[in-house]
């Protein structure tokens, strides 16, 4: 259940222990608020006290709820004329009759003829009473309904009025059009308004013009379209109108054109951690060595920055450009506490006050490092395909956040994240061997030869630097608005936010990994299992569901949900609808024993394309295994692989290994998973990954041997019986039977053959 929201803006009201108070002053830097009672009494309390008080409610007469009151003084009944007050009271009476059956709202004081049968709460429902009220209002004459402001009232209007009535009382029945904000300049006529919008549309396609030039175009348009009889305001009035309608317009002309259709003229004020998180990906400006061949490669760095505290809450290194799965796992990392590593000291453990480190470790299952974790509310990203596909739509529904693309050609929407990349480059990357510089002209003679760090070592170095240095670094000009002169770091800002509004320690379950994977709706075949993008998968978890279709209805009627990890296509995942446990389904082409080298979606596409080019129509996936091993490189001798394979193919092998390692690290441990399905060994948890090209080669050859062994066993299912042992007399004479002879012929000698 979600807690009620308290609006603590200056001037808003709340009810505390049955007494009404008004917010007089806010002190967000220390988490305190000054309240004033109706009798003039003043009380200073903390945000935490109000959030945890069992009898603290939002006032129904709070002046800060309606959006029309934002930015101006609250409306009161004295702002209405006598006729408008009567109309508001009439609306209130209609709403009370719908809610209670009595126009006064009190069953103890009924009017004559109340409660009417169509509004009796004992015999009617609320929806029936609303429909009866709509029919009653529509039965009024057209002129009478317009005069009373009830000519366009439907069920939705009654619901909206009822919500406003509960929130603001009689003021909730007031039409916002009665209290429109007054303008700060004289109103312009319709011809001038048309001219201003026409000039605005025209100047977006021209080069940048001054205010004086726009005024000349407005006067030209009015004179040519309406003549000299139309009065045109002065230059200052035109400037104020343009500023109010279209903003100051201080940006570049190309940016003004790109943002014109979607400009709102409002600024987003971030005032809590997790409200807005910026995501972006760039190429790491340091060459690193991959763990298969040990060659220098470029990797992509994906970063998640909390715009309020400027904390680097999550990051990822990938050898391939980030995909939707990588972004989904980055969001998952943001929601999970960062585990402490072996070489990290106590100074890097959870330091935030309010929640002890032992309590956080108890819920997380491990010691937690000093890095904030939370569920993001809004995520700002660029317009890349990983952020805008169907899977990300499903991811944001699962997590409960909004993924909003940044405006085109507007770097200010992600300027905090872009600035973080520059700060990390200046503070860390420039000091590492293998740094490539900001462009080709500043690049060293041989950054590939200077690279000494592996991908795992670079990941460990960045994680250590973020927790130990970045989170404790003074922000400077990025200080919060309530403390511009103070010294703040990401850690102190997060601690202050915890003191002001509390901290919701929500650690997602390990099953969130499977919920963020791409979904496939398929049928379970009796003998072959499920088919996912050209490959068949099967396992014991499907045995109970092979005979009948799923009970799912709707568009996916009778189909089952299977989750796929594009980084490792050897396995897919199935959730048992009865026990809700997740099970790993193996590719049917995998041998029963041993391990096949990992492969992803790109390798599967290449495999199926090669099969079609060769004219093969295999009946089962095991027939595709030799072709897959040939594509991976199993036919090349182990000793000559690193020298004979081109660099592009070596990089491809390294990318597949890196993707499989990332998928295995993200995947939680399953009871039904084998060593390749979800269990990490000591080598995988090590910070330094040794070269694994010989290991990958042995996997390939072991897979070929296992496949040949399986085919031999399938061809000869029963082991033949061995021949009977020779007798002792035959072993002593050491004789052999000739073709066509038997033992009796040899005993009789040559004469017996006639």
C-alpha positions in Angstrom: 0.0 0.0 0.0 1.3 3.4 -0.9 1.5 6.1 1.8 -0.6 9.3 1.3 1.3 12.2 -0.3 1.7 15.3 1.8 2.1 18.6 0.0 4.4 20.7 2.1 4.6 23.8 -0.2 4.4 27.1 1.6 0.7 27.9 2.1 -0.6 24.3 1.9 -2.5 22.8 4.8 -2.5 19.6 6.7 -4.5 18.0 9.6 -2.4 16.9 12.6 -4.3 15.1 15.5 -7.5 16.6 14.3 -6.2 20.2 14.2 -5.6 22.1 11.0 -2.2 23.6 10.4 -0.7 25.6 7.5 2.9 25.4 6.2 4.6 28.7 6.9 8.3 28.0 6.1 10.4 25.1 4.7 13.9 24.3 5.8 14.9 21.4 3.4 18.6 21.7 4.2 17.9 20.4 7.7 14.6 18.5 7.0 12.4 20.8 9.1 9.1 22.6 8.5 7.4 25.5 10.4 3.6 25.0 10.9 1.1 27.7 11.9 -2.3 26.9 13.5 -5.6 28.7 13.1 -5.1 30.3 16.4 -1.7 31.6 15.6 0.3 28.9 17.4 3.6 28.0 15.6 5.3 24.6 15.7 8.6 23.4 14.2 8.7 19.7 13.2 10.7 17.4 11.0 9.8 15.8 7.7 10.3 12.4 9.3 7.9 13.2 12.1 5.1 14.1 9.6 5.8 11.1 7.4 5.6 8.6 10.3 2.8 10.3 12.3 -0.3 8.0 12.2 -2.8 10.9 12.3 -1.2 13.3 9.8 -3.5 13.9 6.8 -3.5 16.3 3.9 -6.0 19.1 4.4 -9.1 19.1 2.1 -8.7 22.9 1.8 -5.0 22.7 0.8 -4.3 25.5 -1.6 -1.5 23.7 -3.5 -3.2 20.7 -5.1 -4.9 22.1 -8.2 -2.5 22.7 -11.1 -4.2 26.1 -11.8 -2.8 27.4 -8.5 0.8 26.7 -9.3 2.9 29.8 -9.5 0.2 32.2 -8.1 -1.7 33.0 -4.9 -4.4 30.5 -4.0 -8.0 31.1 -5.0 -10.6 31.9 -2.4 -14.4 32.3 -2.3 -14.0 36.0 -2.2 -12.5 35.9 -5.7 -16.0 34.9 -7.0 -19.0 37.0 -7.7 -22.3 36.4 -5.9 -23.7 34.6 -9.0 -20.6 32.3 -9.2 -20.9 31.4 -5.5 -24.5 30.4 -6.1 -23.5 28.2 -9.1 -20.8 26.6 -7.0 -23.3 25.9 -4.2 -25.7 24.4 -6.7 -23.0 22.1 -8.0 -22.1 21.1 -4.4 -25.8 20.2 -3.7 -26.0 18.0 -6.8 -22.7 16.2 -5.9 -23.9 15.7 -2.3 -27.2 14.2 -3.6 -25.2 11.8 -5.7 -22.9 10.8 -2.9 -25.4 10.6 0.0 -28.9 10.9 -1.5 -29.5 14.2 0.3 -28.7 17.7 -1.1 -27.5 18.8 2.3 -25.2 15.8 2.6 -26.6 15.0 6.1 -29.2 12.2 6.4 -30.3 13.7 9.7 -31.5 16.9 8.0 -33.5 15.7 4.9 -35.4 18.1 2.7 -38.9 17.6 1.6 -39.2 14.4 -0.5 -35.7 13.2 0.2 -34.2 10.8 -0.4 -35.7 10.4 -3.8 -36.0 6.8 -5.1 -33.3 7.2 -7.8 -30.9 8.6 -5.2 -31.6 6.4 -2.3 -28.3 4.8 -1.1 -30.1 1.8 0.3 -31.5 0.7 -3.1 -29.0 2.2 -5.6 -25.3 2.1 -6.3 -23.1 5.1 -6.8 -22.8 4.5 -10.6 -26.6 4.3 -10.9 -27.0 7.6 -9.0 -24.5 9.3 -11.3 -26.4 8.1 -14.4 -29.6 9.3 -12.8 -28.1 12.8 -12.2 -26.8 13.0 -15.7 -30.3 12.2 -17.1 -31.9 14.7 -14.7 -29.5 17.5 -15.9 -30.0 16.7 -19.5 -33.8 16.9 -19.0 -33.3 20.6 -18.2 -34.0 23.2 -20.9 -31.0 24.1 -23.0 -31.0 27.8 -22.0 -31.5 26.9 -18.3 -28.6 24.4 -18.4 -26.3 26.9 -20.1 -27.2 29.5 -17.5 -26.4 27.2 -14.6 -23.2 25.8 -16.3 -24.6 22.3 -16.3 -25.1 21.8 -20.1 -22.2 19.5 -20.7 -22.1 17.4 -17.6 -21.5 13.6 -17.9 -20.4 10.8 -15.5 -16.7 11.7 -15.9 -17.5 15.4 -15.0 -19.3 14.3 -11.9 -16.3 12.1 -10.9 -13.9 14.9 -11.4 -16.0 17.4 -9.5 -16.4 14.9 -6.7 -12.6 14.4 -6.4 -12.1 18.2 -6.3 -14.9 18.6 -3.7 -13.3 16.0 -1.4 -9.9 17.8 -1.8 -10.9 21.5 -1.6 -14.6 21.6 -0.4 -16.7 24.2 -2.1 -13.6 25.5 -4.0 -13.5 22.2 -5.8 -16.8 23.0 -7.5 -15.4 26.3 -8.9 -14.7 26.3 -12.6 -11.1 27.3 -13.3 -12.3 29.4 -16.2 -13.9 31.8 -13.6 -10.5 32.6 -12.1 -8.1 32.8 -15.1 -4.8 34.5 -14.3 -4.6 38.1 -15.4 -2.1 39.0 -18.0 0.9 41.2 -17.4 0.4 43.2 -20.6 -2.5 44.5 -22.6 -4.3 41.9 -24.7 -3.5 41.8 -28.4 -6.2 41.6 -31.1 -6.8 38.6 -33.2 -5.1 39.9 -36.3 -2.0 40.7 -34.3 -2.1 37.2 -32.7 -2.3 35.6 -36.1 0.6 37.7 -37.3 2.8 36.7 -34.3 2.2 33.0 -34.9 2.9 33.4 -38.7 6.1 35.2 -38.0 7.1 32.6 -35.5 6.6 29.8 -38.0 8.5 31.8 -40.7 11.5 32.7 -38.5 12.1 29.1 -37.5 13.2 28.3 -41.0 15.3 31.5 -41.5 18.5 32.5 -39.9 18.5 34.1 -36.5 16.7 37.4 -36.4 16.6 40.1 -33.7 13.6 41.3 -31.8 13.4 44.5 -34.0 13.4 42.3 -37.2 10.6 40.2 -35.9 8.6 43.4 -35.1 9.0 44.6 -38.7 7.7 41.2 -40.0 4.7 41.4 -37.7 3.8 44.9 -38.9 4.3 43.8 -42.5 2.0 40.8 -42.1 -0.8 42.9 -40.5 -0.6 45.7 -43.0 -0.7 43.3 -46.0 -3.5 41.1 -44.6 -5.7 43.5 -42.8 -4.7 47.0 -43.9 -3.8 50.1 -41.9 -7.0 50.1 -39.8 -5.7 47.5 -37.4 -4.0 48.9 -34.3 -0.6 47.3 -33.6 0.8 47.5 -30.1 4.1 49.1 -29.3 7.5 47.3 -29.5 7.7 46.5 -25.7 4.2 44.9 -25.7 5.2 42.7 -28.7 8.4 41.7 -27.0 6.6 40.7 -23.8 3.9 38.7 -25.7 6.7 36.9 -27.6 8.6 36.2 -24.5 5.5 34.8 -22.7 4.3 32.6 -25.6 7.6 31.3 -26.9 10.2 31.8 -24.2 13.4 33.9 -24.3 14.8 32.0 -27.4 18.4 32.3 -26.4 19.5 29.0 -28.0 21.0 28.4 -31.4 18.6 28.5 -34.4 19.0 24.8 -35.3 18.1 23.9 -31.7 15.1 26.2 -31.7 13.8 24.4 -34.8 14.3 21.0 -33.4 12.6 21.7 -30.1 9.8 24.0 -31.3 7.0 21.4 -31.6 7.6 20.0 -28.1 8.7 23.0 -26.0 6.7 23.4 -22.9 8.3 26.4 -21.4 8.7 24.7 -18.0 11.7 23.5 -16.1 12.0 20.2 -14.3 13.2 20.7 -10.7 14.8 17.6 -9.3 14.5 17.4 -5.5 15.1 13.8 -4.5 17.4 10.9 -5.5 16.0 8.6 -8.2 13.6 11.2 -9.6 15.6 11.6 -12.8 18.4 9.3 -13.9 20.4 10.0 -17.0 21.8 7.1 -19.1 24.3 7.3 -21.9 26.9 5.2 -23.6 30.3 6.1 -25.0 33.5 4.4 -26.2 35.9 3.9 -23.4 38.9 6.2 -24.2 41.3 3.5 -22.9 42.4 0.4 -24.8 42.0 -2.8 -22.8 42.9 -6.4 -23.5 40.2 -9.1 -23.9 40.5 -12.3 -22.0 40.6 -14.8 -24.9 43.6 -13.8 -27.1 44.9 -11.0 -25.0 44.6 -8.4 -27.8 43.9 -4.7 -27.3 40.3 -3.8 -28.1 37.9 -1.0 -27.5 34.9 -1.4 -25.2 31.7 0.6 -24.6 31.0 2.3 -21.2 27.4 2.6 -20.2 26.8 5.0 -17.3 23.8 5.8 -15.1 24.0 9.1 -13.2 21.5 10.3 -10.6 20.9 14.0 -11.5 20.1 15.0 -7.9 23.1 13.6 -6.0 25.4 13.2 -9.1 26.1 9.6 -8.0 27.3 7.1 -10.5 24.8 4.5 -9.4 25.6 1.9 -12.1 27.9 1.2 -15.1 28.7 -1.5 -17.5 31.6 -2.4 -19.9 30.6 -4.3 -23.1 32.7 -5.3 -26.1 29.7 -4.7 -28.4 27.4 -1.7 -28.5 24.9 -1.8 -25.7 21.7 -3.7 -26.4 18.3 -3.6 -24.8 19.3 -6.5 -22.5 22.4 -4.6 -21.4 20.4 -1.5 -20.6 17.8 -3.6 -18.7 20.6 -5.1 -16.6 22.0 -1.7 -16.0 18.7 -0.6 -14.6 18.7 -3.8 -12.5 22.2 -3.0 -11.1 20.9 0.5 -10.2 18.2 -1.1 -8.0 20.5 -3.6 -6.2 23.2 -2.8 -3.6 26.7 -3.1 -4.7 28.6 -6.0 -3.0 31.8 -5.4 -1.2 34.9 -6.9 -2.9 37.8 -8.7 -1.4 40.3 -5.9 -1.5 37.9 -3.2 -0.3 38.4 -1.9 3.2 35.8 -0.9 5.9 36.0 2.7 4.7 34.2 1.7 1.5 31.3 0.0 3.3 27.8 1.4 3.6 28.3 4.8 5.3 24.8 6.4 5.2 23.2 7.3 8.5 19.7 6.2 9.5 20.1 2.5 8.3 23.0 0.5 9.8 25.3 -1.4 7.5 24.5 -4.7 9.2 20.8 -4.2 8.6 21.4 -3.5 4.9 23.7 -6.5 4.6 21.1 -8.7 6.3 18.5 -7.9 3.7 20.9 -7.9 0.7 22.7 -11.1 1.7 26.2 -9.6 1.6 28.1 -6.6 2.8 27.1 -3.5 0.9 29.5 -0.9 -0.5 28.9 2.8 -0.1 27.0 3.5 -3.3 23.3 4.5 -3.4 20.7 2.1 -4.8 17.1 2.9 -5.5 14.3 2.3 -8.0 14.4 5.1 -10.6 11.3 7.1 -11.3 12.3 8.7 -14.7 15.2 7.7 -16.9 16.5 10.0 -19.6 18.3 8.4 -22.5 19.2 9.2 -26.1 17.4 8.1 -29.2 19.3 4.9 -29.8 17.5 1.7 -30.7 18.3 0.0 -27.4 16.3 2.6 -25.5 13.2 2.7 -27.8 12.4 -0.9 -28.7 9.5 -3.0 -27.5 11.6 -4.8 -24.8 12.4 -1.5 -23.1 8.6 -0.7 -23.0 8.2 -4.0 -21.2 11.2 -3.3 -18.9 9.8 0.1 -17.8 6.5 -1.6 -17.0 8.2 -4.3 -15.0 10.4 -1.9 -13.0 7.8 0.9 -12.7 9.8 3.8 -14.2 9.4 6.0 -17.2 12.1 5.9 -19.9 11.9 9.3 -21.7 14.1 10.1 -24.8 16.0 13.3 -24.7 15.0 16.1 -27.1 16.7 16.1 -30.5 19.8 18.3 -30.6 19.3 19.3 -27.0 22.4 18.2 -25.1 21.1 20.0 -22.0 18.7 17.2 -21.3 21.7 14.9 -20.5 24.3 17.5 -19.7 25.0 16.0 -16.2 25.8 12.6 -17.8 27.9 14.2 -20.5 29.8 16.2 -18.0 30.4 13.1 -15.9 32.1 11.4 -18.9 34.5 14.4 -19.2 35.2 14.4 -15.5 36.0 10.6 -15.4 38.3 11.1 -18.4 40.2 13.9 -16.8 40.4 12.3 -13.3 41.0 8.7 -14.2 41.3 7.6 -17.8 44.0 10.1 -18.8 46.3 8.6 -16.2 46.0 5.0 -17.4 48.2 3.3 -20.0 46.5 2.8 -23.3 44.6 6.2 -23.2 43.6 7.1 -26.8 43.0 10.9 -26.3 40.0 13.0 -27.2 40.6 12.6 -31.0 42.9 11.0 -33.5 45.3 14.0 -33.6 46.0 13.7 -29.8 46.4 9.9 -29.9 49.7 8.4 -28.9 52.0 6.4 -31.1 50.8 3.0 -30.1 47.9 3.0 -27.5 47.2 -0.7 -28.4 50.7 -1.7 -27.4 50.5 0.4 -24.2 47.3 -1.4 -23.0 48.0 -3.6 -20.0 44.6 -3.8 -18.2 42.1 -6.5 -19.1 38.3 -5.9 -19.2 37.8 -7.4 -15.8 40.7 -5.3 -14.3 39.3 -2.2 -15.8 35.8 -2.9 -14.4 37.2 -3.5 -11.0 39.3 -0.3 -11.2 36.3 1.8 -12.2 34.1 0.4 -9.5 36.8 1.1 -6.9 37.3 4.6 -8.1 33.6 5.4 -8.1 33.0 4.2 -4.5 36.3 5.5 -3.0 36.8 8.8 -5.0 33.8 10.0 -7.0 31.2 9.5 -4.2 33.4 11.5 -1.8 34.5 14.3 -4.2 33.3 17.8 -3.7 30.7 18.8 -6.3 31.5 22.5 -6.4 29.1 24.3 -8.8 26.7 21.3 -8.7 25.7 22.0 -5.1 22.0 21.9 -4.3 19.8 25.0 -4.5 19.1 25.0 -0.8 22.9 25.0 0.0 24.8 26.8 -2.8 27.6 27.8 -0.6 28.1 24.5 1.3 30.5 21.7 0.6 28.6 18.7 -0.7 29.5 15.4 -2.3 27.3 12.7 -3.8 27.4 10.8 -0.5 26.5 13.8 1.7 23.7 14.7 -0.7 22.2 11.2 -0.5 22.6 11.2 3.3 20.8 14.6 3.5 18.0 13.3 1.2 17.6 10.3 3.6 17.3 12.6 6.5 14.7 14.8 4.8 12.4 12.3 3.2 13.5 8.9 4.4 14.8 6.0 2.4 12.8 3.2 0.9 15.1 0.2 1.1 13.6 -2.0 -1.7 15.9 -4.7 -2.9 14.5 -6.6 -5.9 14.3 -10.4 -5.9 16.8 -12.4 -8.0 13.9 -13.4 -10.3 13.9 -9.9 -11.7 16.7 -11.0 -14.0 14.3 -13.3 -15.9 11.5 -10.7 -15.9 13.7 -8.3 -17.8 14.6 -10.7 -20.6 12.9 -10.7 -24.0 9.6 -12.7 -24.0 8.6 -15.4 -26.6 5.1 -16.9 -26.7 5.4 -20.4 -28.1 3.8 -23.8 -27.9 5.3 -26.8 -26.2 5.8 -29.8 -28.6 5.5 -33.3 -27.2 8.8 -34.6 -28.4 11.0 -31.6 -29.3 10.2 -29.0 -26.6 10.0 -25.3 -27.6 11.4 -23.5 -30.6 12.9 -20.0 -30.0 14.3 -18.2 -33.1 15.2 -21.3 -35.1 16.6 -23.4 -32.2 14.9 -26.1 -30.2 15.1 -26.2 -26.4 13.9 -28.9 -24.0 14.2 -29.9 -20.4 12.5 -32.0 -17.6 10.5 -28.9 -16.5 8.3 -29.2 -19.6 7.2 -32.8 -19.0 4.0 -31.8 -17.1 2.9 -29.4 -19.8 3.5 -31.2 -23.1 0.1 -32.8 -23.4 -2.1 -29.7 -23.4 -2.0 -26.0 -24.3 -1.6 -23.2 -21.8 -4.6 -21.7 -20.0 -3.7 -18.2 -21.2 -6.4 -16.3 -23.0 -6.5 -13.3 -25.2 -4.2 -12.7 -28.1 -1.7 -15.3 -26.9 -4.3 -17.9 -26.2 -2.9 -21.4 -25.4 0.8 -20.3 -25.6 3.6 -20.5 -23.0 6.0 -17.7 -22.0 9.7 -18.4 -22.6 12.5 -16.0 -21.7 15.6 -15.7 -23.9 19.0 -14.1 -23.2 20.4 -12.8 -26.5 23.9 -12.9 -25.1 23.9 -16.7 -24.5 21.7 -18.8 -26.7 22.6 -22.1 -25.2 19.8 -21.7 -22.6 16.3 -20.3 -22.3 14.2 -19.9 -19.2 10.8 -21.2 -18.3 8.7 -20.4 -15.2 6.6 -23.2 -13.8 3.0 -21.8 -13.4 2.4 -24.0 -10.4 5.5 -23.5 -8.3 6.6 -20.2 -9.9 10.1 -21.5 -10.0 12.4 -20.7 -12.9 14.0 -23.6 -14.9 16.8 -23.6 -17.4 16.0 -25.3 -20.8 19.1 -26.4 -22.7 19.5 -26.3 -26.4 18.8 -29.8 -27.8 22.0 -29.5 -29.9 24.1 -29.5 -26.8 25.9 -32.8 -26.0 24.8 -34.5 -22.8 28.2 -34.1 -21.3 30.9 -31.4 -21.6 30.4 -27.8 -22.6 30.0 -26.1 -26.0 31.5 -22.7 -26.4 29.0 -19.9 -25.8 27.3 -18.1 -28.8 24.8 -15.3 -29.1 22.1 -14.1 -31.5 24.6 -13.1 -34.2 26.2 -16.5 -34.3 22.8 -18.2 -34.5 21.8 -16.0 -37.4 25.0 -16.9 -39.2 24.5 -20.6 -38.4 21.0 -20.7 -39.9 22.1 -18.6 -42.9 24.9 -21.1 -43.6 22.5 -24.0 -43.3 20.2 -22.5 -45.8 23.1 -21.7 -48.2 24.2 -25.3 -47.9 20.7 -26.6 -48.8 20.4 -28.5 -45.5 17.0 -29.2 -44.0 18.0 -30.9 -40.7 15.3 -32.7 -38.7 16.9 -32.0 -35.3 19.2 -29.5 -33.8 22.0 -32.0 -33.1 22.6 -32.1 -36.8 23.4 -28.3 -36.6 26.1 -28.8 -34.0 29.0 -29.8 -36.4 28.2 -26.8 -38.5 28.2 -24.5 -35.5 31.5 -25.9 -34.3 32.9 -25.4 -37.8 31.8 -21.8 -37.7 33.3 -21.2 -34.3 36.6 -22.6 -35.5 36.7 -26.2 -34.3 38.4 -27.6 -37.4 41.5 -25.5 -37.0 44.4 -27.0 -34.9 44.6 -25.6 -31.4 48.2 -24.6 -31.7 47.7 -22.6 -34.9 44.4 -20.8 -34.0 45.8 -17.5 -32.7 48.0 -17.0 -35.7 45.7 -18.3 -38.5 42.4 -16.7 -37.5 42.0 -13.1 -38.8 41.7 -10.3 -36.2 38.0 -9.7 -36.9 37.2 -13.4 -36.1 39.4 -13.3 -33.0 37.5 -10.2 -31.8 34.2 -12.0 -32.5 35.3 -14.9 -30.4 36.3 -12.6 -27.6 33.0 -10.7 -27.8 31.0 -14.0 -27.4 33.0 -15.0 -24.4 32.5 -11.5 -22.8 28.8 -11.6 -23.4 28.5 -15.1 -22.0 30.4 -14.0 -18.9 28.1 -11.1 -18.4 25.0 -13.3 -18.8 26.4 -15.8 -16.4 27.2 -13.1 -13.8 23.7 -11.6 -14.1 21.9 -14.9 -13.9 21.0 -16.0 -10.4 21.8 -19.4 -9.2 19.1 -22.0 -9.9 18.7 -25.3 -8.2 18.1 -27.0 -11.5 21.0 -25.3 -13.3 24.2 -27.0 -14.0 27.7 -25.6 -13.9 27.1 -23.8 -17.2 23.6 -22.5 -16.3 24.0 -20.4 -13.2 26.8 -21.3 -10.9 29.9 -19.2 -10.8 33.2 -20.8 -9.9 36.2 -19.2 -8.3 37.8 -18.4 -11.7 34.7 -16.4 -12.9 34.7 -14.4 -9.7 38.4 -13.5 -9.9 39.3 -9.9 -10.8 42.0 -10.9 -13.3 40.8 -13.2 -16.0 43.5 -15.4 -17.6 43.7 -16.0 -21.3 41.1 -18.6 -22.2 41.7 -19.4 -25.8 43.2 -22.9 -25.0 40.2 -23.5 -22.7 37.8 -22.5 -25.5 39.7 -24.7 -28.0 39.5 -27.7 -25.6 35.7 -27.1 -25.2 35.3 -27.2 -29.0 37.2 -30.5 -29.4 35.6 -32.0 -26.4 32.2 -31.1 -27.9 33.1 -32.8 -31.2 34.3 -36.0 -29.4 31.1 -36.0 -27.3 28.9 -35.6 -30.4 30.7 -38.5 -32.2 30.4 -40.6 -29.1 26.7 -39.9 -28.9 26.2 -40.9 -32.6 28.1 -44.2 -32.1 26.0 -45.0 -29.1 22.9 -44.2 -31.1 24.0 -46.4 -34.0 24.8 -49.4 -31.7 22.4 -49.1 -28.8 23.4 -52.5 -27.2 27.0 -53.4 -26.6 27.8 -56.8 -28.4 28.8 -59.7 -26.4 32.5 -60.7 -26.4 33.4 -64.1 -28.1 33.9 -67.1 -25.8 37.4 -67.8 -24.5 39.6 -70.4 -26.3 40.0 -73.8 -24.7 43.3 -74.8 -23.0 44.1 -77.5 -25.6 43.9 -75.0 -28.5 46.1 -72.5 -26.6 48.7 -75.3 -26.0 48.9 -76.4 -29.6 48.8 -72.8 -30.8 47.0 -73.7 -34.0 44.6 -71.7 -36.1 41.5 -72.8 -38.1 41.7 -72.3 -41.8 38.7 -71.0 -43.7 36.2 -73.8 -44.2 37.7 -76.1 -41.5 36.3 -77.1 -38.1 37.9 -78.8 -35.1 37.1 -82.4 -36.3 38.8 -81.9 -39.6 42.0 -80.9 -37.9 41.9 -83.9 -35.6 41.4 -86.4 -38.6 44.3 -84.9 -40.5 44.7 -84.5 -44.3 43.4 -88.1 -45.1 40.0 -87.3 -43.7 39.4 -84.6 -46.4 39.5 -87.3 -49.1 
